[in-house]
Amino acid sequence: MILTVTLNPAWDVTYRVPRLTPHGSHRVASVLERPGGKGLNVARVLHALGEETLATGLAGGATGALVTGALDVPHAFAAIAGETRRTVTVVDTDATIFNEAGPDVRPDEWAAFQESFAALAAGASVAVLSGSLPPGLPEDAYAVLTRLARDAGARVLVDAGGPALRAAAEARPDLLKPNEAEMTAAGLDPAALGESGALVVSRGADGMVAVTPGGCFEAVPHEVVAGNPTGAGDAAAAALAVALRDRTPWPRALGEAVALSAAAVAAPAAGEFDPDVLRRHRRATKVRETSCPW
């Protein structure tokens, strides 16, 4: 089982408009409302691939009840007193996203979640820790969960940014998966991962680079896919979680991550992917060994 963690889920509202004009009035072509959060997107992709997965995290208030009530994947969320956040995404040819900060999490709620997470991680092969941290949680929250998961025998993938990413790196997860901007902002040193850890950096339409103990690899998508890129990184994380579980060789793992990421861009909402695009990119994505860029 692959366990996904979303500490700061959201009720996502996505508007599609022909063209986004700042300070203008827009006629919305369609509206999609659903539970959101990076870990939930990872769980949806895994579920659609036929993988056994369980989503966990923190949810509270009326919005939290909306999130957990509408989830279409197996889940075990911990209740908190604060109100779960909302997000708004406006999609034209790209995506513009408005993210609320999230609820204040009390120390006792965080302590209780750590206990429940450790129990769930004992039944998991891989734990995926992704997304922002809500107010009230310490910067080293993902580092704490990384150590708990590894103590339970699970491998760990962390997809985060800023201080949370930097702190998580010190706990030496099996894989860090930031994008290029997040890695730069965090001042992340790939050498900090040690001999067992790996770093996969998303570069948008330019593909991904993996820095691994066995060398560095680059995967470039077959073609640029137009659509909604919001969940592309989460789809890549799903592919990489499966690769961690199966100990897939890095060239094949990276190629699958890029192919699934492209297929996610072609789908209407984060957490989904286009199977035809996935098949096409699986055949045509180019992966090569390269000199390590960092």
N, C-alpha and C positions, 0 to 999 in steps of 0.2 A: 504494500500500500504506500502511496505517495501522499504525504501530509502537507497541506498548504496552509500558511498562516497569513491572515490579513488583520493586523492590529488596528487599522484605521479604515474600515470599509465605508461605503457611501451608498446613498440612493442616487443613482446616476440618471440624469435626464439628458438625452441627446436630441438636438434640433438639427434638421437638415435644411439648408437654405441654398438658393442658387449661387449667391455670392455674399460674403460677409463684408459689410461696409462699416467701419468704426463710426460711432455716433449717429448711425442711420437707423431707420425703421425697417424691419424685415418681415416678410410673409414666410412663415415656416411651412415647408413642404411636408414634413413628417416629424413625428415625435416618438421617441422610444424611451421608456422608463423601465429600469431594472436594477437589481443589486450590482454594485460596482466595487472595484478594488483590485489591485494587481494579483493578490493571491487567489481571489475568486475567479478572475479571468484564467489563471493558470489551471485551476481546478476544472473549469468548464472545458478547456481544451483537452485536458487529460481524459475527462469523462467522455468527450466526443470521440477520442481515439480508442476508447474501449479499455482504458487503464483504470485500475482500482485506485480511488482517491478519496480523501476526506478533507474538508475545509474547516478550519477553526480560526478563532480570533475573538474580538471583543465587539459587542453590539449593545446599544442601549436606547431607551426611550421609544417614542412612537416610530421614529425613522428606523431605528434598529429592528423593531418588530416588522416593519415593511421589508427590510433586507432579508431577515431570516425566513419570513413567511413566503417570500417569492423565490428563494433559492431552489435551483433545479439540480443540485448535486448533493451527495451526502455531506452532512455538516454537523458540527458540534461546537457552537459558539458559546462563549461565556458572557453572561449578562453583567452590565455595568449600569451605574446610575445616570451617567451623562448621556446626552443625545447624540446619536450617530450623525455624521455630517451628510451633506448633499453636495453633488457636483453637477455642473452644467457643461456640456460639450456642444459646440456649434461647428458643424461640418459643412464645408463647401467643397473645394478641391483639396483642402487640408482640414486640420482640426484645431479649434481654439478652445481651451479648457479653463474653467473657473472652478477652483478647488477650495472648499471651506477647510479650516484647520482641523476640525474634529473635536471630540469631547475631552474634558479633563478626566484622566484616569487616576483614581485614588491609589495610594500605596498598597492598601489591603486587597484591592481588585487585581493589581498587578501580581502580587504574591500568590493569590489564588489561581490566576491564570498559569503561572509558572508550574504549579503543581499539576494542573490538568494537562498542560502541554507535555510535561515529562511522561505522564501516563500514556498519552496518545503516541508519543514518539517511540515508545517501547514496541509498538506494533507497526512501525513504519520502516521502510527501507531507505527513504529519502525524505527530508523535510525541506520545503521551499519557504523561505522567509522573505517577503517582498512588500514593497510599498513604503509609504511615509509612516512616521510614528505620531500618534495623537499627543496633544499636550498632556503633561503629567508623567509621561514615561521617560526614563533616563536615556541618554544618548547611546548607552551601551546595551540597550534592550535586545538587539539582535545578537550581540556577543554573548549575552546571558543565555539566550535560547539556543545558540549554536553549541555552547558547552553542554547544555542539558540534552540536546539531541544526540550529540556524539557520545555522551555517557550512556545513553539508551541504546546505542548501536546503530543509529541512523547516519547516513551521509547527509551533508548540508549544502544547500545552494542559497546564497543571499543575493537579492536584487534590490538595492537601495541606493541612496545618495547621501551626500553631505557627511556630517559627523557620524551618523548611524553606520554608513559604509566604512568609514575609517576605523571605528571601534570594532565593527564586525571582523575586519581584516585581521585585527590583533588576536582574535579567537581562532584564527586559522580554519575557516570552513573549507569544504572540499572544492567549492567553486564560488567565485564572485562574478556577478554579471551586471556591471554598470554600463551605461552608455558613455560615449567619449567625454561629454560635458561633465557628467557626474564623477568620472574618474579624475578628471583634471581639477574639478572644484574640491574634491576630497583630498587632493594631494596624495593619491594612493600610490604606494610603491609595490609593484608586483612581487618583488623579492620578499616582502613581508609575509607572503603566504607560505613560504617554506617549500620543502621538497614534495609534499603531498598535494598542495593546493594548486588550483588553476584559475586563470582570469580570462573571461570572455567579454570582449568589449563590442557593443553594438555601435555601428556607424551609419545607421539609417539605410538609405538606398545603396550605399557602398558596401553593405554586407557586414561581416563580423571578423574579428581577429581573436584567436585563442593563444594565450601564453600559458604553456603547460610544462610540466617537468620533462616531457619528451620532445620539446621543441615548440616552435610557433607556427601557426597555420592561419591561412586567410581563406574565407569563403565569400564569393561574390555572386549575387543573385543572377539568374538567367536573364531577367528583364526587369525594368522598373514597373511596379504595379501601382496603378492609381486607386485611391480609395481612402479609407479611414485608418491611419497608422496607429491609433490609440493603443490597441492591444497587441501590436506586433512583437514588442519585447516580451510580453507575457507568454505569447505562443512559443517564442524561442526558449523561454525558461522551462516551459512544459517539455519541449523536446530534450533539453539538456538534463532535466530531472530523470527522464527515462534512460538517457545515456549513462548518467551516474549510476543508476540502479543496475543496469546491464553491463557496466564497465565497457561500453562501446569505444572502439578506437577513436581518437580525437578527430581525424579527418572526416569520418562518417558522421560523428556526432555533430560537428560544426555544419556540415552540409545539410543535415536534417533540420537543424535549428534555423538556418537561413531559409530553407524551403517552406517550413511551417510559418515563419514570420511573414514571408511574402503572401502566403495563402490567407493569413489573418488580415492583411491590408485589404484584400479583395472582398472580405466579408463585410456585412453591414454594421456589425457591432463588435466591440471588444469581447473576447472570449469565444469567438466563432472563427471558422476558417472555411475557405472554399476548397472542396476536395479536388476539383479539376486543376486548380492552380497548384495545389500541393503536389499532385502527380507529375505535372509538367516540370515543376522546379526540382523535384527529386531527381528527375532524369538529367536535367541540364545545368544545375548549379555547379560551379567550378570551385574546387578546393585545392589549394597548393600549400606546400611548406614554404615559409618565408623567414626572413631575418626578423628577430624580435624588435618591435618598434619602440619598446619602453625598457 
